[in-house]
Amino acid sequence: MKHDPIASGKRKAVNLSLDTGVVAAAREVGLNLSQVCEAAIRAAAKAERDRRWQEENREWAEAHNRWVEENGLPLERYRLF
C-alpha cells in the first residue's frame, strides 16, 4: 500500500452541509458519504499543493529547461535509449 502524506490515521467529526439531492442519490446507491468526501478533499488538497509547488518553482523549472536546451542533458552520453 502506498503512503498517504496527508493522512494522520486519526478521525475527526466535522459538520458538513450538502445538497439534499446529492445526499439522497448517494444513499440510494449505497455510497459512504464520509469516505467519498474524504477522498474528494484529499484529491483537492493534493491538486492544490501540486499547483502551488509548480507556481513557487516555475522560475527554477524554466531556468533548468533553458539550461538543458542550451547544454543538453549532463549524462546524455551514457543513455541507453
HTML snippet that shows the backbone in 3Dmol.js (N, CA, C, O; Angstrom):
<script src="https://3Dmol.org/build/3Dmol-min.js"></script>
<div id="view" style="width:600px;height:400px;position:relative"></div>
<script>
const pdb = `
ATOM      1  N   MET A   1       0.834  -1.184   0.000  1.00  0.00           N
ATOM      2  CA  MET A   1       0.000   0.000   0.000  1.00  0.00           C
ATOM      3  C   MET A   1       0.882   1.251   0.000  1.00  0.00           C
ATOM      4  O   MET A   1       1.917   1.285   0.665  1.00  0.00           O
ATOM      5  N   LYS A   2       0.474   2.260  -0.736  1.00  0.00           N
ATOM      6  CA  LYS A   2       1.228   3.492  -0.889  1.00  0.00           C
ATOM      7  C   LYS A   2       1.013   4.415   0.319  1.00  0.00           C
ATOM      8  O   LYS A   2      -0.096   4.502   0.846  1.00  0.00           O
ATOM      9  N   HIS A   3       2.065   5.094   0.747  1.00  0.00           N
ATOM     10  CA  HIS A   3       1.979   6.023   1.870  1.00  0.00           C
ATOM     11  C   HIS A   3       1.188   7.258   1.466  1.00  0.00           C
ATOM     12  O   HIS A   3       1.419   7.828   0.400  1.00  0.00           O
ATOM     13  N   ASP A   4       0.262   7.668   2.312  1.00  0.00           N
ATOM     14  CA  ASP A   4      -0.530   8.875   2.079  1.00  0.00           C
ATOM     15  C   ASP A   4       0.028   9.979   2.965  1.00  0.00           C
ATOM     16  O   ASP A   4      -0.175   9.943   4.179  1.00  0.00           O
ATOM     17  N   PRO A   5       0.731  10.971   2.390  1.00  0.00           N
ATOM     18  CA  PRO A   5       1.361  12.004   3.202  1.00  0.00           C
ATOM     19  C   PRO A   5       0.368  12.922   3.908  1.00  0.00           C
ATOM     20  O   PRO A   5       0.750  13.644   4.829  1.00  0.00           O
ATOM     21  N   ILE A   6      -0.882  12.908   3.498  1.00  0.00           N
ATOM     22  CA  ILE A   6      -1.889  13.777   4.098  1.00  0.00           C
ATOM     23  C   ILE A   6      -2.545  13.104   5.298  1.00  0.00           C
ATOM     24  O   ILE A   6      -2.884  13.771   6.276  1.00  0.00           O
ATOM     25  N   ALA A   7      -2.725  11.796   5.231  1.00  0.00           N
ATOM     26  CA  ALA A   7      -3.472  11.077   6.268  1.00  0.00           C
ATOM     27  C   ALA A   7      -2.723  11.050   7.595  1.00  0.00           C
ATOM     28  O   ALA A   7      -1.502  10.898   7.636  1.00  0.00           O
ATOM     29  N   SER A   8      -3.481  11.201   8.679  1.00  0.00           N
ATOM     30  CA  SER A   8      -2.895  11.131  10.020  1.00  0.00           C
ATOM     31  C   SER A   8      -3.228   9.813  10.702  1.00  0.00           C
ATOM     32  O   SER A   8      -2.576   9.430  11.673  1.00  0.00           O
ATOM     33  N   GLY A   9      -4.241   9.120  10.195  1.00  0.00           N
ATOM     34  CA  GLY A   9      -4.683   7.891  10.821  1.00  0.00           C
ATOM     35  C   GLY A   9      -5.719   8.129  11.910  1.00  0.00           C
ATOM     36  O   GLY A   9      -6.297   7.179  12.437  1.00  0.00           O
ATOM     37  N   LYS A  10      -5.955   9.383  12.247  1.00  0.00           N
ATOM     38  CA  LYS A  10      -6.937   9.742  13.268  1.00  0.00           C
ATOM     39  C   LYS A  10      -8.212  10.236  12.591  1.00  0.00           C
ATOM     40  O   LYS A  10      -8.175  10.675  11.441  1.00  0.00           O
ATOM     41  N   ARG A  11      -9.320  10.168  13.286  1.00  0.00           N
ATOM     42  CA  ARG A  11     -10.600  10.631  12.749  1.00  0.00           C
ATOM     43  C   ARG A  11     -11.053  11.854  13.529  1.00  0.00           C
ATOM     44  O   ARG A  11     -10.769  11.978  14.721  1.00  0.00           O
ATOM     45  N   LYS A  12     -11.760  12.760  12.855  1.00  0.00           N
ATOM     46  CA  LYS A  12     -12.333  13.947  13.491  1.00  0.00           C
ATOM     47  C   LYS A  12     -13.727  14.153  12.933  1.00  0.00           C
ATOM     48  O   LYS A  12     -13.920  14.217  11.719  1.00  0.00           O
ATOM     49  N   ALA A  13     -14.683  14.254  13.819  1.00  0.00           N
ATOM     50  CA  ALA A  13     -16.052  14.532  13.396  1.00  0.00           C
ATOM     51  C   ALA A  13     -16.154  15.999  12.982  1.00  0.00           C
ATOM     52  O   ALA A  13     -15.664  16.885  13.682  1.00  0.00           O
ATOM     53  N   VAL A  14     -16.796  16.249  11.837  1.00  0.00           N
ATOM     54  CA  VAL A  14     -16.997  17.617  11.347  1.00  0.00           C
ATOM     55  C   VAL A  14     -18.432  17.761  10.864  1.00  0.00           C
ATOM     56  O   VAL A  14     -19.093  16.777  10.533  1.00  0.00           O
ATOM     57  N   ASN A  15     -18.894  18.980  10.829  1.00  0.00           N
ATOM     58  CA  ASN A  15     -20.209  19.266  10.259  1.00  0.00           C
ATOM     59  C   ASN A  15     -20.012  19.634   8.795  1.00  0.00           C
ATOM     60  O   ASN A  15     -19.084  20.364   8.447  1.00  0.00           O
ATOM     61  N   LEU A  16     -20.880  19.130   7.956  1.00  0.00           N
ATOM     62  CA  LEU A  16     -20.759  19.344   6.527  1.00  0.00           C
ATOM     63  C   LEU A  16     -22.154  19.542   5.954  1.00  0.00           C
ATOM     64  O   LEU A  16     -23.055  18.749   6.227  1.00  0.00           O
ATOM     65  N   SER A  17     -22.334  20.574   5.176  1.00  0.00           N
ATOM     66  CA  SER A  17     -23.631  20.815   4.547  1.00  0.00           C
ATOM     67  C   SER A  17     -23.571  20.388   3.091  1.00  0.00           C
ATOM     68  O   SER A  17     -22.722  20.853   2.331  1.00  0.00           O
ATOM     69  N   LEU A  18     -24.476  19.501   2.710  1.00  0.00           N
ATOM     70  CA  LEU A  18     -24.534  19.004   1.340  1.00  0.00           C
ATOM     71  C   LEU A  18     -25.948  19.161   0.805  1.00  0.00           C
ATOM     72  O   LEU A  18     -26.917  19.159   1.563  1.00  0.00           O
ATOM     73  N   ASP A  19     -26.051  19.295  -0.493  1.00  0.00           N
ATOM     74  CA  ASP A  19     -27.349  19.360  -1.150  1.00  0.00           C
ATOM     75  C   ASP A  19     -28.131  18.087  -0.836  1.00  0.00           C
ATOM     76  O   ASP A  19     -27.586  16.986  -0.908  1.00  0.00           O
ATOM     77  N   THR A  20     -29.401  18.240  -0.492  1.00  0.00           N
ATOM     78  CA  THR A  20     -30.206  17.078  -0.106  1.00  0.00           C
ATOM     79  C   THR A  20     -30.362  16.079  -1.247  1.00  0.00           C
ATOM     80  O   THR A  20     -30.457  14.876  -1.007  1.00  0.00           O
ATOM     81  N   GLY A  21     -30.390  16.560  -2.469  1.00  0.00           N
ATOM     82  CA  GLY A  21     -30.483  15.654  -3.611  1.00  0.00           C
ATOM     83  C   GLY A  21     -29.229  14.813  -3.759  1.00  0.00           C
ATOM     84  O   GLY A  21     -29.304  13.635  -4.109  1.00  0.00           O
ATOM     85  N   VAL A  22     -28.087  15.407  -3.498  1.00  0.00           N
ATOM     86  CA  VAL A  22     -26.816  14.689  -3.568  1.00  0.00           C
ATOM     87  C   VAL A  22     -26.777  13.617  -2.489  1.00  0.00           C
ATOM     88  O   VAL A  22     -26.366  12.484  -2.744  1.00  0.00           O
ATOM     89  N   VAL A  23     -27.208  13.979  -1.279  1.00  0.00           N
ATOM     90  CA  VAL A  23     -27.226  13.019  -0.180  1.00  0.00           C
ATOM     91  C   VAL A  23     -28.159  11.856  -0.505  1.00  0.00           C
ATOM     92  O   VAL A  23     -27.799  10.697  -0.300  1.00  0.00           O
ATOM     93  N   ALA A  24     -29.349  12.158  -1.009  1.00  0.00           N
ATOM     94  CA  ALA A  24     -30.319  11.113  -1.339  1.00  0.00           C
ATOM     95  C   ALA A  24     -29.770  10.183  -2.420  1.00  0.00           C
ATOM     96  O   ALA A  24     -29.918   8.964  -2.330  1.00  0.00           O
ATOM     97  N   ALA A  25     -29.139  10.757  -3.437  1.00  0.00           N
ATOM     98  CA  ALA A  25     -28.593   9.944  -4.522  1.00  0.00           C
ATOM     99  C   ALA A  25     -27.472   9.044  -4.011  1.00  0.00           C
ATOM    100  O   ALA A  25     -27.378   7.882  -4.406  1.00  0.00           O
ATOM    101  N   ALA A  26     -26.631   9.573  -3.144  1.00  0.00           N
ATOM    102  CA  ALA A  26     -25.531   8.783  -2.584  1.00  0.00           C
ATOM    103  C   ALA A  26     -26.066   7.635  -1.739  1.00  0.00           C
ATOM    104  O   ALA A  26     -25.587   6.506  -1.841  1.00  0.00           O
ATOM    105  N   ARG A  27     -27.049   7.923  -0.913  1.00  0.00           N
ATOM    106  CA  ARG A  27     -27.628   6.878  -0.058  1.00  0.00           C
ATOM    107  C   ARG A  27     -28.341   5.821  -0.892  1.00  0.00           C
ATOM    108  O   ARG A  27     -28.290   4.630  -0.582  1.00  0.00           O
ATOM    109  N   GLU A  28     -29.002   6.266  -1.947  1.00  0.00           N
ATOM    110  CA  GLU A  28     -29.744   5.345  -2.823  1.00  0.00           C
ATOM    111  C   GLU A  28     -28.830   4.276  -3.422  1.00  0.00           C
ATOM    112  O   GLU A  28     -29.228   3.123  -3.587  1.00  0.00           O
ATOM    113  N   VAL A  29     -27.601   4.678  -3.742  1.00  0.00           N
ATOM    114  CA  VAL A  29     -26.672   3.718  -4.347  1.00  0.00           C
ATOM    115  C   VAL A  29     -25.685   3.140  -3.336  1.00  0.00           C
ATOM    116  O   VAL A  29     -24.769   2.405  -3.705  1.00  0.00           O
ATOM    117  N   GLY A  30     -25.872   3.470  -2.080  1.00  0.00           N
ATOM    118  CA  GLY A  30     -25.075   2.860  -1.025  1.00  0.00           C
ATOM    119  C   GLY A  30     -23.692   3.444  -0.825  1.00  0.00           C
ATOM    120  O   GLY A  30     -22.806   2.758  -0.315  1.00  0.00           O
ATOM    121  N   LEU A  31     -23.483   4.691  -1.212  1.00  0.00           N
ATOM    122  CA  LEU A  31     -22.175   5.313  -1.013  1.00  0.00           C
ATOM    123  C   LEU A  31     -21.995   5.743   0.437  1.00  0.00           C
ATOM    124  O   LEU A  31     -22.949   6.168   1.088  1.00  0.00           O
ATOM    125  N   ASN A  32     -20.795   5.633   0.929  1.00  0.00           N
ATOM    126  CA  ASN A  32     -20.439   6.105   2.260  1.00  0.00           C
ATOM    127  C   ASN A  32     -20.015   7.568   2.109  1.00  0.00           C
ATOM    128  O   ASN A  32     -18.954   7.859   1.555  1.00  0.00           O
ATOM    129  N   LEU A  33     -20.850   8.482   2.604  1.00  0.00           N
ATOM    130  CA  LEU A  33     -20.584   9.907   2.412  1.00  0.00           C
ATOM    131  C   LEU A  33     -19.246  10.335   3.012  1.00  0.00           C
ATOM    132  O   LEU A  33     -18.538  11.146   2.416  1.00  0.00           O
ATOM    133  N   SER A  34     -18.893   9.807   4.174  1.00  0.00           N
ATOM    134  CA  SER A  34     -17.623  10.178   4.800  1.00  0.00           C
ATOM    135  C   SER A  34     -16.446   9.777   3.921  1.00  0.00           C
ATOM    136  O   SER A  34     -15.521  10.565   3.723  1.00  0.00           O
ATOM    137  N   GLN A  35     -16.475   8.558   3.393  1.00  0.00           N
ATOM    138  CA  GLN A  35     -15.371   8.089   2.551  1.00  0.00           C
ATOM    139  C   GLN A  35     -15.283   8.881   1.252  1.00  0.00           C
ATOM    140  O   GLN A  35     -14.190   9.235   0.809  1.00  0.00           O
ATOM    141  N   VAL A  36     -16.428   9.156   0.645  1.00  0.00           N
ATOM    142  CA  VAL A  36     -16.431   9.901  -0.617  1.00  0.00           C
ATOM    143  C   VAL A  36     -15.947  11.334  -0.401  1.00  0.00           C
ATOM    144  O   VAL A  36     -15.155  11.850  -1.189  1.00  0.00           O
ATOM    145  N   CYS A  37     -16.423  11.972   0.667  1.00  0.00           N
ATOM    146  CA  CYS A  37     -15.983  13.342   0.957  1.00  0.00           C
ATOM    147  C   CYS A  37     -14.489  13.372   1.264  1.00  0.00           C
ATOM    148  O   CYS A  37     -13.774  14.249   0.779  1.00  0.00           O
ATOM    149  N   GLU A  38     -14.018  12.428   2.058  1.00  0.00           N
ATOM    150  CA  GLU A  38     -12.596  12.386   2.403  1.00  0.00           C
ATOM    151  C   GLU A  38     -11.735  12.200   1.159  1.00  0.00           C
ATOM    152  O   GLU A  38     -10.706  12.859   1.008  1.00  0.00           O
ATOM    153  N   ALA A  39     -12.150  11.312   0.276  1.00  0.00           N
ATOM    154  CA  ALA A  39     -11.382  11.077  -0.955  1.00  0.00           C
ATOM    155  C   ALA A  39     -11.361  12.328  -1.831  1.00  0.00           C
ATOM    156  O   ALA A  39     -10.330  12.668  -2.411  1.00  0.00           O
ATOM    157  N   ALA A  40     -12.500  13.008  -1.925  1.00  0.00           N
ATOM    158  CA  ALA A  40     -12.573  14.220  -2.748  1.00  0.00           C
ATOM    159  C   ALA A  40     -11.727  15.336  -2.149  1.00  0.00           C
ATOM    160  O   ALA A  40     -11.047  16.055  -2.882  1.00  0.00           O
ATOM    161  N   ILE A  41     -11.758  15.491  -0.831  1.00  0.00           N
ATOM    162  CA  ILE A  41     -10.954  16.528  -0.183  1.00  0.00           C
ATOM    163  C   ILE A  41      -9.475  16.199  -0.299  1.00  0.00           C
ATOM    164  O   ILE A  41      -8.659  17.094  -0.520  1.00  0.00           O
ATOM    165  N   ARG A  42      -9.116  14.924  -0.153  1.00  0.00           N
ATOM    166  CA  ARG A  42      -7.720  14.510  -0.320  1.00  0.00           C
ATOM    167  C   ARG A  42      -7.235  14.870  -1.731  1.00  0.00           C
ATOM    168  O   ARG A  42      -6.153  15.435  -1.894  1.00  0.00           O
ATOM    169  N   ALA A  43      -8.032  14.544  -2.733  1.00  0.00           N
ATOM    170  CA  ALA A  43      -7.652  14.834  -4.127  1.00  0.00           C
ATOM    171  C   ALA A  43      -7.537  16.339  -4.360  1.00  0.00           C
ATOM    172  O   ALA A  43      -6.611  16.797  -5.030  1.00  0.00           O
ATOM    173  N   ALA A  44      -8.480  17.111  -3.808  1.00  0.00           N
ATOM    174  CA  ALA A  44      -8.440  18.566  -3.978  1.00  0.00           C
ATOM    175  C   ALA A  44      -7.219  19.161  -3.281  1.00  0.00           C
ATOM    176  O   ALA A  44      -6.582  20.066  -3.820  1.00  0.00           O
ATOM    177  N   ALA A  45      -6.884  18.663  -2.086  1.00  0.00           N
ATOM    178  CA  ALA A  45      -5.716  19.167  -1.361  1.00  0.00           C
ATOM    179  C   ALA A  45      -4.436  18.850  -2.117  1.00  0.00           C
ATOM    180  O   ALA A  45      -3.543  19.692  -2.206  1.00  0.00           O
ATOM    181  N   LYS A  46      -4.338  17.633  -2.666  1.00  0.00           N
ATOM    182  CA  LYS A  46      -3.152  17.257  -3.433  1.00  0.00           C
ATOM    183  C   LYS A  46      -3.023  18.127  -4.682  1.00  0.00           C
ATOM    184  O   LYS A  46      -1.934  18.598  -5.008  1.00  0.00           O
ATOM    185  N   ALA A  47      -4.141  18.338  -5.377  1.00  0.00           N
ATOM    186  CA  ALA A  47      -4.109  19.169  -6.587  1.00  0.00           C
ATOM    187  C   ALA A  47      -3.668  20.588  -6.258  1.00  0.00           C
ATOM    188  O   ALA A  47      -2.894  21.184  -7.007  1.00  0.00           O
ATOM    189  N   GLU A  48      -4.153  21.135  -5.144  1.00  0.00           N
ATOM    190  CA  GLU A  48      -3.768  22.498  -4.761  1.00  0.00           C
ATOM    191  C   GLU A  48      -2.307  22.554  -4.333  1.00  0.00           C
ATOM    192  O   GLU A  48      -1.608  23.511  -4.665  1.00  0.00           O
ATOM    193  N   ARG A  49      -1.831  21.545  -3.602  1.00  0.00           N
ATOM    194  CA  ARG A  49      -0.409  21.505  -3.243  1.00  0.00           C
ATOM    195  C   ARG A  49       0.466  21.437  -4.488  1.00  0.00           C
ATOM    196  O   ARG A  49       1.480  22.129  -4.578  1.00  0.00           O
ATOM    197  N   ASP A  50       0.074  20.606  -5.445  1.00  0.00           N
ATOM    198  CA  ASP A  50       0.828  20.483  -6.697  1.00  0.00           C
ATOM    199  C   ASP A  50       0.837  21.802  -7.456  1.00  0.00           C
ATOM    200  O   ASP A  50       1.873  22.217  -7.973  1.00  0.00           O
ATOM    201  N   ARG A  51      -0.327  22.466  -7.524  1.00  0.00           N
ATOM    202  CA  ARG A  51      -0.424  23.747  -8.228  1.00  0.00           C
ATOM    203  C   ARG A  51       0.489  24.784  -7.576  1.00  0.00           C
ATOM    204  O   ARG A  51       1.202  25.515  -8.263  1.00  0.00           O
ATOM    205  N   ARG A  52       0.458  24.839  -6.243  1.00  0.00           N
ATOM    206  CA  ARG A  52       1.296  25.803  -5.537  1.00  0.00           C
ATOM    207  C   ARG A  52       2.780  25.499  -5.731  1.00  0.00           C
ATOM    208  O   ARG A  52       3.578  26.419  -5.908  1.00  0.00           O
ATOM    209  N   TRP A  53       3.160  24.222  -5.702  1.00  0.00           N
ATOM    210  CA  TRP A  53       4.558  23.851  -5.910  1.00  0.00           C
ATOM    211  C   TRP A  53       5.012  24.309  -7.289  1.00  0.00           C
ATOM    212  O   TRP A  53       6.095  24.875  -7.438  1.00  0.00           O
ATOM    213  N   GLN A  54       4.171  24.059  -8.305  1.00  0.00           N
ATOM    214  CA  GLN A  54       4.532  24.470  -9.661  1.00  0.00           C
ATOM    215  C   GLN A  54       4.677  25.984  -9.746  1.00  0.00           C
ATOM    216  O   GLN A  54       5.606  26.489 -10.377  1.00  0.00           O
ATOM    217  N   GLU A  55       3.768  26.698  -9.116  1.00  0.00           N
ATOM    218  CA  GLU A  55       3.829  28.158  -9.131  1.00  0.00           C
ATOM    219  C   GLU A  55       5.088  28.657  -8.413  1.00  0.00           C
ATOM    220  O   GLU A  55       5.782  29.536  -8.923  1.00  0.00           O
ATOM    221  N   GLU A  56       5.384  28.099  -7.232  1.00  0.00           N
ATOM    222  CA  GLU A  56       6.533  28.523  -6.450  1.00  0.00           C
ATOM    223  C   GLU A  56       7.864  28.157  -7.112  1.00  0.00           C
ATOM    224  O   GLU A  56       8.875  28.815  -6.866  1.00  0.00           O
ATOM    225  N   ASN A  57       7.873  27.129  -7.939  1.00  0.00           N
ATOM    226  CA  ASN A  57       9.112  26.652  -8.558  1.00  0.00           C
ATOM    227  C   ASN A  57       9.173  26.892 -10.059  1.00  0.00           C
ATOM    228  O   ASN A  57      10.033  26.338 -10.744  1.00  0.00           O
ATOM    229  N   ARG A  58       8.273  27.710 -10.569  1.00  0.00           N
ATOM    230  CA  ARG A  58       8.209  27.969 -12.015  1.00  0.00           C
ATOM    231  C   ARG A  58       9.522  28.544 -12.545  1.00  0.00           C
ATOM    232  O   ARG A  58      10.028  28.091 -13.572  1.00  0.00           O
ATOM    233  N   GLU A  59      10.073  29.541 -11.850  1.00  0.00           N
ATOM    234  CA  GLU A  59      11.318  30.157 -12.324  1.00  0.00           C
ATOM    235  C   GLU A  59      12.451  29.142 -12.410  1.00  0.00           C
ATOM    236  O   GLU A  59      13.193  29.107 -13.391  1.00  0.00           O
ATOM    237  N   TRP A  60      12.577  28.312 -11.369  1.00  0.00           N
ATOM    238  CA  TRP A  60      13.631  27.292 -11.369  1.00  0.00           C
ATOM    239  C   TRP A  60      13.436  26.327 -12.530  1.00  0.00           C
ATOM    240  O   TRP A  60      14.394  26.005 -13.232  1.00  0.00           O
ATOM    241  N   ALA A  61      12.194  25.855 -12.742  1.00  0.00           N
ATOM    242  CA  ALA A  61      11.924  24.886 -13.807  1.00  0.00           C
ATOM    243  C   ALA A  61      12.232  25.486 -15.176  1.00  0.00           C
ATOM    244  O   ALA A  61      12.821  24.827 -16.033  1.00  0.00           O
ATOM    245  N   GLU A  62      11.831  26.737 -15.375  1.00  0.00           N
ATOM    246  CA  GLU A  62      12.106  27.388 -16.659  1.00  0.00           C
ATOM    247  C   GLU A  62      13.606  27.558 -16.873  1.00  0.00           C
ATOM    248  O   GLU A  62      14.101  27.339 -17.979  1.00  0.00           O
ATOM    249  N   ALA A  63      14.334  27.947 -15.827  1.00  0.00           N
ATOM    250  CA  ALA A  63      15.784  28.107 -15.941  1.00  0.00           C
ATOM    251  C   ALA A  63      16.450  26.768 -16.221  1.00  0.00           C
ATOM    252  O   ALA A  63      17.354  26.678 -17.052  1.00  0.00           O
ATOM    253  N   HIS A  64      16.007  25.742 -15.534  1.00  0.00           N
ATOM    254  CA  HIS A  64      16.563  24.402 -15.746  1.00  0.00           C
ATOM    255  C   HIS A  64      16.309  23.941 -17.188  1.00  0.00           C
ATOM    256  O   HIS A  64      17.212  23.423 -17.845  1.00  0.00           O
ATOM    257  N   ASN A  65      15.090  24.128 -17.669  1.00  0.00           N
ATOM    258  CA  ASN A  65      14.760  23.722 -19.041  1.00  0.00           C
ATOM    259  C   ASN A  65      15.589  24.487 -20.064  1.00  0.00           C
ATOM    260  O   ASN A  65      16.033  23.913 -21.059  1.00  0.00           O
ATOM    261  N   ARG A  66      15.802  25.788 -19.823  1.00  0.00           N
ATOM    262  CA  ARG A  66      16.650  26.576 -20.734  1.00  0.00           C
ATOM    263  C   ARG A  66      18.077  26.037 -20.743  1.00  0.00           C
ATOM    264  O   ARG A  66      18.691  25.914 -21.802  1.00  0.00           O
ATOM    265  N   TRP A  67      18.607  25.715 -19.555  1.00  0.00           N
ATOM    266  CA  TRP A  67      19.961  25.192 -19.458  1.00  0.00           C
ATOM    267  C   TRP A  67      20.090  23.889 -20.234  1.00  0.00           C
ATOM    268  O   TRP A  67      21.069  23.691 -20.955  1.00  0.00           O
ATOM    269  N   VAL A  68      19.108  22.993 -20.094  1.00  0.00           N
ATOM    270  CA  VAL A  68      19.151  21.710 -20.805  1.00  0.00           C
ATOM    271  C   VAL A  68      19.054  21.939 -22.309  1.00  0.00           C
ATOM    272  O   VAL A  68      19.740  21.267 -23.080  1.00  0.00           O
ATOM    273  N   GLU A  69      18.214  22.876 -22.735  1.00  0.00           N
ATOM    274  CA  GLU A  69      18.106  23.180 -24.167  1.00  0.00           C
ATOM    275  C   GLU A  69      19.435  23.680 -24.721  1.00  0.00           C
ATOM    276  O   GLU A  69      19.818  23.327 -25.836  1.00  0.00           O
ATOM    277  N   GLU A  70      20.136  24.497 -23.947  1.00  0.00           N
ATOM    278  CA  GLU A  70      21.403  25.068 -24.404  1.00  0.00           C
ATOM    279  C   GLU A  70      22.569  24.082 -24.281  1.00  0.00           C
ATOM    280  O   GLU A  70      23.471  24.088 -25.119  1.00  0.00           O
ATOM    281  N   ASN A  71      22.559  23.246 -23.259  1.00  0.00           N
ATOM    282  CA  ASN A  71      23.704  22.394 -22.950  1.00  0.00           C
ATOM    283  C   ASN A  71      23.463  20.901 -23.119  1.00  0.00           C
ATOM    284  O   ASN A  71      24.413  20.118 -23.104  1.00  0.00           O
ATOM    285  N   GLY A  72      22.230  20.502 -23.274  1.00  0.00           N
ATOM    286  CA  GLY A  72      21.908  19.079 -23.339  1.00  0.00           C
ATOM    287  C   GLY A  72      21.862  18.477 -21.946  1.00  0.00           C
ATOM    288  O   GLY A  72      22.173  19.140 -20.956  1.00  0.00           O
ATOM    289  N   LEU A  73      21.474  17.222 -21.884  1.00  0.00           N
ATOM    290  CA  LEU A  73      21.422  16.528 -20.596  1.00  0.00           C
ATOM    291  C   LEU A  73      22.834  16.217 -20.130  1.00  0.00           C
ATOM    292  O   LEU A  73      23.660  15.780 -20.932  1.00  0.00           O
ATOM    293  N   PRO A  74      23.133  16.432 -18.850  1.00  0.00           N
ATOM    294  CA  PRO A  74      24.502  16.252 -18.361  1.00  0.00           C
ATOM    295  C   PRO A  74      25.071  14.853 -18.605  1.00  0.00           C
ATOM    296  O   PRO A  74      26.256  14.737 -18.916  1.00  0.00           O
ATOM    297  N   LEU A  75      24.303  13.822 -18.480  1.00  0.00           N
ATOM    298  CA  LEU A  75      24.800  12.446 -18.642  1.00  0.00           C
ATOM    299  C   LEU A  75      24.252  11.776 -19.900  1.00  0.00           C
ATOM    300  O   LEU A  75      24.155  10.551 -19.965  1.00  0.00           O
ATOM    301  N   GLU A  76      23.901  12.576 -20.883  1.00  0.00           N
ATOM    302  CA  GLU A  76      23.257  12.060 -22.101  1.00  0.00           C
ATOM    303  C   GLU A  76      24.097  10.998 -22.806  1.00  0.00           C
ATOM    304  O   GLU A  76      23.550  10.056 -23.378  1.00  0.00           O
ATOM    305  N   ARG A  77      25.402  11.140 -22.770  1.00  0.00           N
ATOM    306  CA  ARG A  77      26.247  10.182 -23.491  1.00  0.00           C
ATOM    307  C   ARG A  77      26.152   8.777 -22.901  1.00  0.00           C
ATOM    308  O   ARG A  77      26.530   7.809 -23.561  1.00  0.00           O
ATOM    309  N   TYR A  78      25.655   8.648 -21.673  1.00  0.00           N
ATOM    310  CA  TYR A  78      25.534   7.345 -21.038  1.00  0.00           C
ATOM    311  C   TYR A  78      24.151   6.714 -21.212  1.00  0.00           C
ATOM    312  O   TYR A  78      23.916   5.595 -20.757  1.00  0.00           O
ATOM    313  N   ARG A  79      23.239   7.430 -21.869  1.00  0.00           N
ATOM    314  CA  ARG A  79      21.878   6.912 -22.044  1.00  0.00           C
ATOM    315  C   ARG A  79      21.903   5.705 -22.980  1.00  0.00           C
ATOM    316  O   ARG A  79      22.658   5.671 -23.952  1.00  0.00           O
ATOM    317  N   LEU A  80      21.076   4.731 -22.672  1.00  0.00           N
ATOM    318  CA  LEU A  80      20.997   3.527 -23.499  1.00  0.00           C
ATOM    319  C   LEU A  80      19.769   3.527 -24.415  1.00  0.00           C
ATOM    320  O   LEU A  80      19.506   2.537 -25.097  1.00  0.00           O
ATOM    321  N   PHE A  81      19.030   4.615 -24.433  1.00  0.00           N
ATOM    322  CA  PHE A  81      17.847   4.705 -25.298  1.00  0.00           C
ATOM    323  C   PHE A  81      17.870   5.968 -26.104  1.00  0.00           C
ATOM    324  O   PHE A  81      16.955   6.216 -26.890  1.00  0.00           O
TER     325      PHE A  81
END
`;
const viewer = $3Dmol.createViewer("view");
viewer.addModel(pdb, "pdb");
viewer.setStyle({}, {cartoon: {color: "spectrum"}});
viewer.zoomTo();
viewer.render();
</script>
